Structures are given as structure tokens and as C-alpha cells.
Amino acid sequence: LPAPFRIALVGFGNVGRRFAELLPGPYASAFRALGLRPVITGIATGRHGMAIDPRGLPLGRALRIVRAGRSLDALNEAAPLRDALAFVRAVPADVLVEISPLDPQSGQPAVRHVRAALERGMHVVTANKGPVAFSLASLKRLAKRRGVGFRHEGAVMDGMPVFNLVERCLPGTRVTGFRGVLNATTTRILSRMEEGASFARALREAQVAGIAEVDPGNDIDGWDAAVKACALANALMGADVRPPDVRRRGIRGVRPEHSAAARRAGARIRLVARGRRVAGRLTVSVLPERLRAGDLLATDGADGILELETDLMGEIGIWEGRGGVDQTAYALLSDLVAVAAPVAKALTRRSAKR
Ligand SMILES: NC(=O)c1ccc[n+]([C@@H]2O[C@H](COP(=O)([O-])OP(=O)(O)OC[C@H]3O[C@@H](n4cnc5c(N)ncnc54)[C@H](OP(=O)(O)O)[C@@H]3O)[C@@H](O)[C@H]2O)c1
């Protein structure tokens, strides 16, 4: 029988529920190939309770409970838990998956959850930008001391391989800079303004379509892009920058006539995130820019586009079509398989000794 690989989830919203739906079917085969059987031993939420079951929670029931707006407490087999941090300290798991919502001003509560899990010697996988943008260096040091993994592929461009591409496919290569269009909401608003829609109308349409939040400031004022830019600079360029350090201007000042004129010339106005070294100092910025015709970042139909500048491999482009929950759930799978591989190897060694 395959050995259990115990996963705990903090956050059971869009991404967590999609992950749980795919886990028993298509995702399980990736673990089976390693001789492991994934089990969810705990789920913590904000307003829908928490549950721990060391034998594995019934995922179908957990999904039905949360979708009905009820509390997961009904499935809890452990002592009652005060909050998500207490959950992280108590749950019996090999890996914590952190997918709670982000506070872009502080990175919390995710940073606390990740730190507590690493301190316990659990691997951590996250799609939350907060820990990568605010505390990557210290979390990596802690993970190294504990001999566990801390992976965060889903933090930027959903499931597109960005961090894993550099780590696994570009050994010895240095990322010297990046440029990216990383916030899908602003790209969609700017695209509609090219067609003549006013800013207010383009924003309202994005909100009705569920793309933009009711409070859209995180997107249109450039905070989301700034958090992602910090995550990229910290993880790929060894920086230690935080979102307030980013030179940032959102798209409120862009007018439809500017967007339309750019488009007539084949150009595009986009919110561009950049990381580069100027006179040895790393600077990170998020600013609306007019991109010339033919620029990779000006390509239509993408939710995210990133260009990496490297020393040994020149320029590398990563292009994401429509991205979202499916791709982000996949990022969790790819990171989980990466942390599961050494767990599987250790189990094989142990059973060979017996
Ligand atoms: N959606 C995407 O496509 C996408 C893409 C890339 C990255 N991400 C990142 O992935 C994470 C999850 O996204 P999502 O779309 O699944 O968010 P979501 O639908 O808003 O779900 C958030 C989940 O976290 C729970 N939660 C809220 N506060 C909590 C707390 N203090 N402690 C523990 N759990 C808490 C919520 O519980 P209640 O519902 O009970 O409050 C809910 O289960 C976010 O960090 C997001 O930025 C998402």
C-alpha cells in the first residue's frame, strides 16, 4: 500500500477547494508515481471553522460543508482549536499548504503560518505572495536549518513555471533583471480603454465579470503588481525588498484617449513591473508604460507576461493565456511533488533497511 503523504491546508477558498477536487483524481497519480498516497489531515479557514483528522478528512464532505456555508468544526477529531496559528502548531502533517488571503501591506497572516510550520519541521508550499514578498530570506534560512522545503510557485503567474524554471532548469544562471505585465485586472481594464471605454466603465465591467475586487485599489493602484515584483526580485535576484520600497504608480491616471492612440500606433499602455540593477543597486518599479509594437509585453490575450534577463541564457519569455484557479491549484501540485520526492526517498531507504 502506498505510504500516506500528509497535507494540511490553511485556506479553503477558490484555490483550496479546486485543489481538493482534483487531488483524488488527476493529481493523485503524480504522488502514486512516488509511492505515496496524499491525504488531507487538516483544513483551517477564516469563517468556516477548522478540522483535523490524523487518518485523513473526508474531502467530499468537507467541500459540501464549506459550499453550504457551514463549519468544518463538525469534522474535527482533535481538541478544539483557537485560530489558524494554533491549527498549524497542532496539525499532524508532512507539509503545510498556505493559501489564505493576502494583506498586501503586511504579508500577514501567511508569514506567521509559514514560520510556525517551518519551525515544526514541516515543508511549506504556498500560492500566497505575502511570505515571498515580505520575508523570503528569513523563511528560506529557517527552512534550511530545519532541512525542509519552502516553495511558492503559485505566488506569481498562477501555475506558470517561473521560480521552478529558474531553480530547476537554469543551474548556474544568474537572473540580472526582469520586466513583466503581472496584473490581469489592469491589463483587461487598459484593453477595454483602447476600445474607447471610460476607466470607470472598464473597471465596472471587470468587477461584474468577477475579475476585479469590489475594492479594486490593490490592482489599479499597483499594489498587487508591486507585491509580485518583490517576490520576483527576492526569489530570482537575491534581493531583500518589500512592497513599500517599490517605486509605484497605478493606472488611475491613464486616459482612454492615450490608450486608444497607443493602440492605433500598434503600441499598448500596460502596467509594467521591473527589477534591475542600476549602478550596482537593485531597483523595483511598477509604472504604466507605453510599449512599442512588437514588444513581447504588448501581446494581446495574456493574463501575465514575464521577460527574464539572464547572464548565460539571454532573454527568456514566459507567457500565460487565461490563468486562474486551475493553474494556481496546479502550482500547488508541482511544488508538493517536489517536496514529496525526498519524503518518498527516505521512506524507501527506511523500508530497505527493515
Ligand atoms: N484565485 C487565484 O486564481 C489565485 C492565483 C494566484 C494566487 N492566489 C493566492 O492564493 C491564495 C488563496 O486564493 P483564493 O482565491 O483561494 O482565496 P479565497 O477564495 O478568498 O479563499 C481564502 C481562504 O482563506 C480562508 N481564510 C481567511 N482568513 C484566514 C485566516 N486568518 N486564517 C486561515 N484561513 C483564512 C478563507 O476562509 P473563509 O472563507 O471561511 O473566510 C478561505 O477559505 C491567496 O493568497 C491568493 O492571493 C490566488
The ligand as an SDF file (V2000), in Angstrom:
LIG
                    3D

 48 52  0  0  0  0  0  0  0  0999 V2000
   -7.5300   32.7110   -7.0980 N   0  0  0  0  0  0  0  0  0  0  0  0
   -6.4350   32.6570   -7.8460 C   0  0  0  0  0  0  0  0  0  0  0  0
   -6.5080   32.3990   -9.0450 O   0  0  0  0  0  0  0  0  0  0  0  0
   -5.0560   32.8930   -7.2440 C   0  0  0  0  0  0  0  0  0  0  0  0
   -3.9550   32.9880   -8.1080 C   0  0  0  0  0  0  0  0  0  0  0  0
   -2.6700   33.1270   -7.5660 C   0  0  0  0  0  0  0  0  0  0  0  0
   -2.5230   33.2290   -6.1970 C   0  0  0  0  0  0  0  0  0  0  0  0
   -3.6260   33.1850   -5.3760 N   0  0  0  0  0  0  0  0  0  0  0  0
   -3.4220   33.2910   -3.9430 C   0  0  0  0  0  0  0  0  0  0  0  0
   -3.8760   32.1080   -3.3070 O   0  0  0  0  0  0  0  0  0  0  0  0
   -4.4440   32.4230   -2.0330 C   0  0  0  0  0  0  0  0  0  0  0  0
   -5.8670   31.8810   -1.9740 C   0  0  0  0  0  0  0  0  0  0  0  0
   -6.6580   32.4370   -3.0070 O   0  0  0  0  0  0  0  0  0  0  0  0
   -8.2140   32.1070   -3.1030 P   0  0  0  0  0  0  0  0  0  0  0  0
   -8.6600   32.6780   -4.3950 O   0  0  0  0  0  0  0  0  0  0  0  0
   -8.4520   30.6770   -2.8050 O   0  0  0  0  0  0  0  0  0  0  0  0
   -8.7860   32.9980   -1.9010 O   0  0  0  0  0  0  0  0  0  0  0  0
  -10.2520   32.9240   -1.2520 P   0  0  0  0  0  0  0  0  0  0  0  0
  -11.2190   32.2910   -2.1910 O   0  0  0  0  0  0  0  0  0  0  0  0
  -10.5360   34.2840   -0.7310 O   0  0  0  0  0  0  0  0  0  0  0  0
  -10.0930   31.9210   -0.0140 O   0  0  0  0  0  0  0  0  0  0  0  0
   -9.3450   32.2520    1.1230 C   0  0  0  0  0  0  0  0  0  0  0  0
   -9.4700   31.1500    2.1590 C   0  0  0  0  0  0  0  0  0  0  0  0
   -8.6830   31.5020    3.3010 O   0  0  0  0  0  0  0  0  0  0  0  0
   -9.5110   31.4740    4.4870 C   0  0  0  0  0  0  0  0  0  0  0  0
   -9.0550   32.4520    5.4580 N   0  0  0  0  0  0  0  0  0  0  0  0
   -9.3600   33.7720    5.5650 C   0  0  0  0  0  0  0  0  0  0  0  0
   -8.6770   34.3230    6.6030 N   0  0  0  0  0  0  0  0  0  0  0  0
   -7.9760   33.3210    7.1830 C   0  0  0  0  0  0  0  0  0  0  0  0
   -7.1050   33.2480    8.3050 C   0  0  0  0  0  0  0  0  0  0  0  0
   -6.8140   34.3320    9.0410 N   0  0  0  0  0  0  0  0  0  0  0  0
   -6.5770   32.0600    8.6050 N   0  0  0  0  0  0  0  0  0  0  0  0
   -6.8620   30.9600    7.8920 C   0  0  0  0  0  0  0  0  0  0  0  0
   -7.6500   30.9600    6.8050 N   0  0  0  0  0  0  0  0  0  0  0  0
   -8.1970   32.1390    6.4470 C   0  0  0  0  0  0  0  0  0  0  0  0
  -10.9050   31.7530    3.9720 C   0  0  0  0  0  0  0  0  0  0  0  0
  -11.8480   31.2700    4.9120 O   0  0  0  0  0  0  0  0  0  0  0  0
  -13.3480   31.8670    4.9800 P   0  0  0  0  0  0  0  0  0  0  0  0
  -13.9150   31.7430    3.5780 O   0  0  0  0  0  0  0  0  0  0  0  0
  -14.0160   30.9960    5.9490 O   0  0  0  0  0  0  0  0  0  0  0  0
  -13.1650   33.2770    5.4060 O   0  0  0  0  0  0  0  0  0  0  0  0
  -10.8930   30.9400    2.6810 C   0  0  0  0  0  0  0  0  0  0  0  0
  -11.0660   29.5730    2.9800 O   0  0  0  0  0  0  0  0  0  0  0  0
   -4.3460   33.9470   -1.8760 C   0  0  0  0  0  0  0  0  0  0  0  0
   -3.2050   34.2860   -1.1590 O   0  0  0  0  0  0  0  0  0  0  0  0
   -4.2330   34.4180   -3.3060 C   0  0  0  0  0  0  0  0  0  0  0  0
   -3.5580   35.6600   -3.4130 O   0  0  0  0  0  0  0  0  0  0  0  0
   -4.8650   33.0080   -5.8680 C   0  0  0  0  0  0  0  0  0  0  0  0
  1  2  1  0
  2  3  2  0
  2  4  1  0
  4  5  1  0
  4 48  2  0
  5  6  2  0
  6  7  1  0
  7  8  2  0
  8  9  1  0
  8 48  1  0
  9 10  1  0
  9 46  1  0
 10 11  1  0
 11 12  1  0
 11 44  1  0
 12 13  1  0
 13 14  1  0
 14 15  2  0
 14 16  1  0
 14 17  1  0
 17 18  1  0
 18 19  2  0
 18 20  1  0
 18 21  1  0
 21 22  1  0
 22 23  1  0
 23 24  1  0
 23 42  1  0
 24 25  1  0
 25 26  1  0
 25 36  1  0
 26 27  1  0
 26 35  1  0
 27 28  2  0
 28 29  1  0
 29 30  1  0
 29 35  2  0
 30 31  1  0
 30 32  2  0
 32 33  1  0
 33 34  2  0
 34 35  1  0
 36 37  1  0
 36 42  1  0
 37 38  1  0
 38 39  2  0
 38 40  1  0
 38 41  1  0
 42 43  1  0
 44 45  1  0
 44 46  1  0
 46 47  1  0
M  CHG  2   8   1  16  -1
M  END
$$$$
